[in-house]
């Protein structure tokens, strides 16, 4: 049994052809041993061309059916070898029924029982391969969605920095750009909450994609679920922004809401006339980082609010 690749891949076609050739050789060998075993259905399936339905991908139901039909042609040592091979494959790809069928094998002495066991094991193995193929295809789609989303978020960040650093400077009023940044810092920090939420999903996908089931991929990385995660991250960053602005949490690691000029978070952007430096102040950088963390960690905001609740109760 050979596992095929995602639909449309050349490797899929090569695997299908190689598997059909192996089944043809096995059938021919059985006929040499006993010509009376000739099976018209197997011969019909073996004659199926590569471009069989469904289009764009070889139909793996055909070799799967041939493999099940060949079970009735296996006896004695040949049957035992086929069982050993099928169990090794089932164990390697984690067929759910492997342990149960393995235990049942010990109690089977009749060849008819062993043939039925082999047919069942092959059927479950085929289903497992089909599930793996579905997971591989969905994993590819999920990766594309993550790449598109990350690309658009990156474009927004770069575009904003270019407009701030070049476009507004070109207008001759550099202070205007920094004033706009200060005015809309809520939007900026909320956007970095989006970025934090996206990065958390991206890291989770990178580290666990190979182990994710079809349902996990569909539920965790469909467009609507990704947007929900971004929304949670953005709103979390917005709440953290007001928590910090209200001085409900603070310390050296947190930004000072008063800042240098007691206006919002103070001076958010520094630009020297000699252009030796142009960038965020430490105060603004801290604000961005904490809003990013709020979007990245789903537990940060709930834990912070719980801590505030405890402090409030103790103060009453």
C-alpha positions as CSV (number, residue, x, y, z in Angstrom):
1,X,0.0,0.0,0.0
2,X,1.3,3.4,-1.0
3,X,0.1,6.7,0.3
4,X,-0.5,9.3,-2.4
5,X,0.2,12.9,-2.3
6,X,-2.2,15.9,-2.4
7,X,-4.6,16.0,-5.4
8,X,-3.0,17.3,-8.6
9,X,0.6,16.4,-7.7
10,X,2.7,14.4,-10.1
11,X,3.8,12.3,-7.2
12,X,0.2,11.3,-6.8
13,X,0.1,9.9,-10.3
14,X,3.4,8.1,-9.9
15,X,2.3,6.5,-6.7
16,X,-1.0,5.4,-8.2
17,X,0.7,3.8,-11.3
18,X,3.3,2.1,-9.1
19,X,0.7,0.7,-6.8
20,X,-1.4,-0.6,-9.7
21,X,1.7,-2.2,-11.2
22,X,2.3,-4.0,-7.9
23,X,-1.3,-5.2,-7.7
24,X,-1.0,-6.5,-11.3
25,X,2.2,-8.4,-10.4
26,X,0.5,-9.9,-7.4
27,X,-2.6,-10.9,-9.4
28,X,-0.4,-12.5,-12.1
29,X,1.5,-14.5,-9.5
30,X,-1.7,-15.8,-8.0
31,X,-2.9,-16.9,-11.4
32,X,0.3,-18.8,-12.1
33,X,-0.2,-20.7,-8.9
34,X,-3.8,-21.4,-9.7
35,X,-5.4,-20.3,-13.0
36,X,-8.9,-21.1,-11.7
37,X,-8.6,-18.0,-9.4
38,X,-9.2,-15.7,-12.4
39,X,-11.4,-12.8,-11.4
40,X,-13.1,-10.7,-14.1
41,X,-13.7,-7.8,-11.7
42,X,-10.0,-7.5,-10.8
43,X,-9.0,-7.6,-14.5
44,X,-11.6,-4.9,-15.2
45,X,-10.2,-2.7,-12.5
46,X,-6.6,-3.3,-13.5
47,X,-7.4,-2.1,-17.0
48,X,-8.6,1.3,-15.6
49,X,-6.5,4.2,-17.2
50,X,-4.8,6.8,-15.0
51,X,-7.3,9.6,-15.9
52,X,-10.2,7.7,-14.3
53,X,-12.8,9.7,-12.3
54,X,-12.5,11.8,-10.2
55,X,-10.6,14.1,-12.6
56,X,-7.4,15.9,-11.6
57,X,-6.6,13.1,-9.2
58,X,-6.2,9.3,-9.5
59,X,-9.1,7.4,-8.0
60,X,-7.7,5.5,-5.1
61,X,-10.9,3.5,-4.6
62,X,-9.9,1.4,-7.6
63,X,-6.6,0.0,-6.2
64,X,-8.2,-0.3,-2.8
65,X,-11.0,-2.5,-4.2
66,X,-8.4,-4.6,-6.0
67,X,-6.4,-5.1,-2.8
68,X,-9.5,-6.3,-0.9
69,X,-10.4,-8.7,-3.8
70,X,-6.9,-10.2,-3.8
71,X,-7.4,-11.2,-0.1
72,X,-9.6,-14.1,-1.3
73,X,-6.6,-15.4,-3.3
74,X,-4.2,-15.6,-0.4
75,X,-3.7,-18.8,1.6
76,X,-1.1,-20.4,3.9
77,X,2.2,-18.7,4.2
78,X,1.2,-16.0,1.6
79,X,-1.8,-15.0,3.9
80,X,0.4,-14.9,7.0
81,X,3.0,-12.6,5.2
82,X,0.2,-10.4,4.0
83,X,-1.2,-10.1,7.5
84,X,2.2,-9.2,8.9
85,X,2.8,-6.6,6.3
86,X,-0.7,-5.1,6.8
87,X,-0.3,-4.9,10.6
88,X,3.1,-3.2,10.2
89,X,1.6,-0.6,7.9
90,X,-1.4,-0.1,10.1
91,X,0.8,0.4,13.1
92,X,3.1,2.9,11.3
93,X,0.2,5.1,10.2
94,X,-1.7,4.8,13.5
95,X,-4.9,3.0,12.2
96,X,-7.4,3.4,15.1
97,X,-8.5,-0.3,15.0
98,X,-4.9,-1.7,15.0
99,X,-4.8,-2.8,18.7
100,X,-8.2,-4.5,18.5
101,X,-7.5,-6.4,15.3
102,X,-4.1,-7.3,16.5
103,X,-5.6,-9.0,19.6
104,X,-8.1,-10.8,17.5
105,X,-5.5,-12.3,15.3
106,X,-4.2,-14.5,18.1
107,X,-7.5,-16.4,18.3
108,X,-8.0,-17.0,14.6
109,X,-6.9,-20.4,13.2
110,X,-9.1,-20.8,10.1
111,X,-7.9,-19.3,6.9
112,X,-11.4,-17.8,6.2
113,X,-11.2,-16.0,9.5
114,X,-7.7,-14.7,8.7
115,X,-8.9,-13.5,5.3
116,X,-11.8,-11.6,6.9
117,X,-9.4,-10.1,9.4
118,X,-7.0,-9.0,6.6
119,X,-9.8,-7.5,4.6
120,X,-11.0,-5.5,7.6
121,X,-7.5,-4.3,8.4
122,X,-7.0,-3.2,4.8
123,X,-10.3,-1.4,4.7
124,X,-9.4,0.5,7.9
125,X,-6.0,1.3,6.5
126,X,-7.5,2.7,3.3
127,X,-9.7,4.9,5.4
128,X,-6.8,6.1,7.4
129,X,-4.9,6.9,4.3
130,X,-7.9,8.8,3.0
131,X,-8.1,10.8,6.2
132,X,-4.4,11.6,6.0
133,X,-4.8,12.8,2.4
134,X,-7.7,15.1,3.5
135,X,-5.5,16.4,6.3
136,X,-2.6,17.1,4.0
137,X,-4.8,19.0,1.6
138,X,-6.5,21.0,4.4
139,X,-3.0,21.7,5.9
140,X,-2.0,23.2,2.5
141,X,-5.0,25.4,2.4
142,X,-4.5,26.5,6.0
143,X,-0.9,27.4,5.3
144,X,-2.0,29.5,2.3
145,X,-4.5,31.3,4.4
146,X,-1.9,32.1,7.1
147,X,0.5,33.3,4.4
148,X,-2.1,35.6,2.8
149,X,-3.1,37.0,6.1
150,X,0.4,37.5,7.3
151,X,1.3,39.2,4.0
152,X,-1.6,41.7,4.2
153,X,-0.8,42.5,7.8
154,X,2.9,43.1,6.9
155,X,1.8,45.3,4.0
156,X,-0.2,47.4,6.4
157,X,2.7,47.8,8.8
158,X,5.2,48.6,6.1
159,X,2.8,51.0,4.4
160,X,2.1,52.9,7.6
161,X,5.8,53.2,8.4
162,X,6.5,54.4,4.8
163,X,3.8,57.0,5.0
164,X,4.9,58.2,8.4
165,X,8.6,58.3,7.6
166,X,8.5,59.5,4.0
167,X,5.1,60.7,2.8
168,X,4.4,63.0,5.6
169,X,8.0,64.3,5.8
170,X,7.7,65.1,2.1
171,X,4.8,67.5,3.0
172,X,7.2,69.7,4.8
173,X,5.4,69.3,8.2
174,X,7.1,66.4,10.0
175,X,5.4,67.3,13.2
176,X,2.1,66.6,11.6
177,X,3.0,62.9,11.1
178,X,4.0,62.5,14.7
179,X,0.8,64.4,15.9
180,X,-1.3,62.0,13.8
181,X,0.5,59.0,15.4
182,X,-0.2,60.4,18.8
183,X,-3.8,61.1,18.0
184,X,-4.5,57.6,16.6
185,X,-2.3,55.6,19.0
186,X,-5.4,53.6,20.0
187,X,-5.7,52.3,16.4
188,X,-2.0,51.6,16.3
189,X,-2.0,49.6,19.6
190,X,-5.1,47.7,18.6
191,X,-3.5,46.8,15.3
192,X,-0.5,45.4,17.2
193,X,-3.0,43.3,19.1
194,X,-4.1,41.9,15.7
195,X,-0.4,41.1,15.0
196,X,0.0,39.4,18.3
197,X,-3.1,37.2,17.7
198,X,-1.8,36.4,14.2
199,X,1.7,35.4,15.4
200,X,0.2,33.1,18.1
201,X,-1.8,31.3,15.5
202,X,1.2,31.2,13.1
203,X,3.5,29.7,15.8
204,X,0.8,27.1,16.8
205,X,0.4,26.1,13.2
206,X,4.2,25.8,12.6
207,X,4.8,23.7,15.7
208,X,1.7,21.4,15.5
209,X,0.6,21.3,11.9
210,X,1.8,17.8,11.3
211,X,-0.3,16.5,14.3
212,X,-3.5,18.5,13.6
213,X,-6.5,16.5,12.4
214,X,-8.8,17.6,9.7
215,X,-11.3,18.9,12.2
216,X,-8.6,20.8,14.1
217,X,-7.4,22.4,10.8
218,X,-10.9,23.3,9.7
219,X,-12.0,24.6,13.1
220,X,-8.8,26.5,13.9
221,X,-7.6,27.9,10.6
222,X,-10.7,28.6,8.5
223,X,-11.0,32.3,7.5
224,X,-13.9,33.0,9.9
225,X,-12.0,31.4,12.9
226,X,-8.9,33.3,12.0
227,X,-10.8,36.6,12.0
228,X,-12.4,35.8,15.3
229,X,-9.0,35.2,16.8
230,X,-7.8,38.5,15.4
231,X,-10.8,40.3,16.8
232,X,-10.2,38.8,20.2
233,X,-6.5,39.9,20.0
234,X,-7.5,43.5,18.9
235,X,-10.1,43.9,21.6
236,X,-7.8,42.5,24.3
237,X,-5.1,45.1,23.2
238,X,-7.7,47.9,23.4
239,X,-8.7,46.9,26.9
240,X,-5.1,46.7,28.0
241,X,-4.5,50.1,26.5
242,X,-7.2,51.6,28.7
243,X,-6.0,49.6,31.7
244,X,-2.6,51.1,31.3
245,X,-3.9,54.6,30.6
246,X,-6.0,54.4,33.7
247,X,-2.9,53.5,35.8
248,X,-4.6,50.3,37.0
249,X,-1.3,48.5,36.4
250,X,2.1,50.1,36.2
251,X,5.8,49.9,37.0
252,X,9.0,50.3,35.2
253,X,8.1,47.7,32.6
254,X,4.9,49.5,31.7
255,X,4.6,52.8,29.8
256,X,3.8,56.0,31.7
257,X,0.4,57.4,30.6
258,X,1.4,60.9,31.5
259,X,4.6,60.8,29.5
260,X,7.0,63.7,29.2
261,X,4.3,66.2,28.3
262,X,1.4,64.8,30.3
263,X,-0.5,64.6,26.9
264,X,-1.8,61.1,26.3
265,X,1.2,58.8,26.4
266,X,3.5,61.8,25.9
267,X,6.0,62.1,23.0
268,X,5.5,58.9,21.0
269,X,8.0,59.5,18.3
270,X,11.5,61.0,18.3
271,X,13.1,62.6,15.2
272,X,16.3,64.5,15.3
273,X,17.0,67.3,12.8
274,X,20.2,65.6,11.7
275,X,18.2,62.4,10.9
276,X,20.5,60.4,13.2
277,X,17.4,58.8,14.7
278,X,13.7,58.6,13.9
279,X,11.6,56.1,15.8
280,X,9.3,55.4,18.7
281,X,10.1,56.5,22.2
282,X,10.7,54.0,24.9
283,X,7.2,54.9,26.4
284,X,5.5,54.2,23.1
285,X,7.5,51.0,22.5
286,X,6.4,49.6,25.8
287,X,2.8,50.4,25.0
288,X,3.1,48.6,21.7
289,X,4.8,45.5,23.3
290,X,2.1,45.1,26.0
291,X,-0.7,45.5,23.5
292,X,1.1,42.9,21.3
293,X,1.3,40.5,24.3
294,X,-2.4,41.1,25.0
295,X,-3.2,39.9,21.5
296,X,-0.6,37.1,21.5
297,X,-1.6,35.5,24.9
298,X,-5.2,34.6,25.3
299,X,-4.7,34.4,29.1
300,X,-2.9,37.7,29.6
301,X,-6.0,39.9,29.7
302,X,-8.2,37.5,31.8
303,X,-5.4,37.0,34.3
304,X,-4.8,40.8,34.5
305,X,-8.5,41.5,35.1
306,X,-8.7,38.7,37.7
307,X,-5.7,40.3,39.5
308,X,-7.4,43.7,39.4
309,X,-10.5,42.1,40.8
310,X,-8.6,40.6,43.7
311,X,-7.0,43.9,44.5
312,X,-10.4,45.7,44.4
313,X,-11.9,43.2,46.8
314,X,-9.1,43.5,49.2
315,X,-9.3,47.3,49.1
316,X,-13.0,47.3,50.0
